Amino acid sequence: MILLSHPTGNQNSRAVLRALAQEELLFEFHTSFATYENTWMKKHFFPSLNRRQFDAALKNQIKTYPYFEFTQRLLNHLKLSWLVPREGAKLSMYETAQYMDWKIANRIKGLHHNQIKAVYAYENMAIRSFEAARQKELNCLYELPIGYWKAYKELLSSEQEKWPLWAPTLKGFKNSEQKLKQKDMELEMADHIFVASQFTADTLKLFPRPLKAPVHIINYGFPKVDQAMEQRRYDFHRSHRPLKLLFIGGLSQRKGLSYLFEATAAFGSQVQLTVVGKKVVENCRVLDEALKKCHQWIPSLPHSKILELMHENDVLVFPSLFEGFGLVITEAMSQGTPVIATERTAAPDLITDGADSLLVKAGSTEDLILKIESLLSRPESIERMGKAALRTAQKRPWEVYGRELSQTIKEAMSSNTTTVC
């Protein structure tokens, strides 16, 4: 049996939860907030909590710590977001994760012998859980959702010099030394490390010491493809309208925004760019000016509306410079929308360049322009790649990811590689 934890219960961890529950490997799932039905609070007060709805059959196995996040959501709802604290403050998401980690560690210490065999935890909330697990000779299973922090600094330090006006949006450079040290300690304590892309695995080569834990690469799944998607109509090559490009993600230079805006500006009225995402910092003048030139900027949308928007646009452009996976890639492809994405995402693991989507070199405006030009010069390729993207998505639903993950976990626990300090 496995104790699983994640501070926000995001789509990735929910897939792990489902897989463990189906294989009867789940002992408990610890998260900050959980709901089980379409309550009045979700409908009228916090609609985004729809992403926190879990199977009611698992209610007795789900343990929550709602105080911190509820307070944050309340402040945002009352338009008092400026009161929401940042890292290091009591109500910040990082401190919420630290609090949960401490509570989970105490829970592990109180368990009887053989109640669980492993603890599955994520970056920034594993160190105390793993310490407690080691004392009971339990397996420490660790998921790294994004690339290793030293690789982030190495790959993106040049962005600060090249695009100084965008530098404030690179928040990864503001992590405290304590937080970075904790990330390293978590990696060293892990018995098995799980990542979702080859790129993330490659970033671990910069870890300063040999990692004792094997690294398992298991790509996340695609959303279920609606049969109606197979009848999708592609009209760009039959019309005289602009090419409709879509970007979805946090508004940070980590996502390659400067290259996106520079490339699309080169085409003028030939392209129409829609941007969906929240600002990671306020008062970034270069970002504000770029957003004004877009066809449309939407700070936030429910997930169902995001999928609809993907269906309505011709191509998703995701020029990220540092990504653990990039769920928008799989989501767009499940809607029959081809993607332009960089090699610093899971795109090389998932797509066939030129067949169902396009790969672009990270940090290259010129290459991005060439890819967009290829679509404008061969507009019929959008329909061809879009239909191929659907076929790719149909081959790897989330259930496949769950089966692969649960099988790997079973093998990991049976190998009994736990090292007790």
C-alpha positions, 0 to 999 in steps of 0.5 A: 500500500502507498501513501500519496501526497500532492498539495493541489491535486493537479491532473498529474497527481489525480492520474496517479491517484486513479492508477493506485486506487484501481490497482488497490495500492492506495492507502491514503491521498493527502492534499490541501482541498477536495470536493466530491460533488457539484456543490453550491460553493463550487458553482457560485463561489469557487468554480475552479474547485471543479478541478478538485472534485474526487471520486466519492468512493475514495473519500475515506482515503483522502485527507485534506488540509484546507485552511491555507488554500481556502484563505488564499481563495477567499482573499482572491475572491474578495479582490484582495489578492495583494494580501496573498503572501509569497514564499516564506510567508505562512499562507503561501503555497510553498508553506502550505506544502511544508505544513502538509509534509510535516503532518504527513510525516507525523502520520507515517510515524504513527502507522503500524508496521506493514500498513504501507510499503511506500510513500509517493511524494512530489517536489517541495513536499517530500523531505519530512515524509521521506525522513519518516519513511526511512525510519520505517524502511519504506520505499521513497517514490519521488516525482520531479514534475519539472526539470532540475533547478540547476539546469533551469539556471544554466539554460535560462541565465542567458535569457536574463542578458538577452531579454532584460525587460523580461527577466522579472518574469523568470521567478525561478531565479528568486528561489531561496537557498533553503528551498534549493537545498531542500530540492537536492535533499529530496532527490538524494533521499529518493529510492526511485525518481519518476519524470514525465519526459526525456528532457526532465530526465536529462536535466538531472545529469547536472546533479552534482553527485551520482543519484542512487535512485533510478530515473523512470520516464513515463510520459503523461497521457492524452485526454480522452478523444471525443468521437465528434473530434473525428468530424472536425472541419478544418477551414483555414486552407479554404478561407482568406482569414488569418492563421489562428494561433493560440498560446496557453500557459503562465505569462513568463519568459520561461514559456518563451514569450519574447520569441512568440511575440517577436515571431508573430509580429513578423507576420502582421495581419496574416496571423491572429494570436490569442493568449490565455494565461495569468501574469506571473508578475505585475507591472512588466511593461514589455509584457503589457505592451505585447498583450495589447497587440494580441488579438485577445488576452484571456487571463483565465478559463475553465478547463472545458472552455480551454479545450473548446478554444483549442478546437476553435484555433488552427495551431497551438504554439508552445515555445517553452524554454524549460518544461517538465512536460507541457500538458497543453500539448496533449490537450491540444492534440486531443482536440485535433489541433496540431502543435508547434513546441520546443525540444525542451518539453515532452514534445520529442517524446510524443510527436512525430515532427511534420506528421502530427505537429512541429518541433521548433528549436527553443530560444529561436525566433528564426526557427519559429518564423520558419515553422509558421511560414511553412503553415502559411505556405502549405495551409492544407498541412494543418488538416493533415497534421490535425487528423494525425494528432487525433490518432496520436492522442487516441493511442495514449489515454491517461489510462495507459499512463496509469497502467505503466506507472502502477506496473513500474511502482510494483516493480520498484517496491518488489526490488526492495532498494530502500536505503536506511540512514 
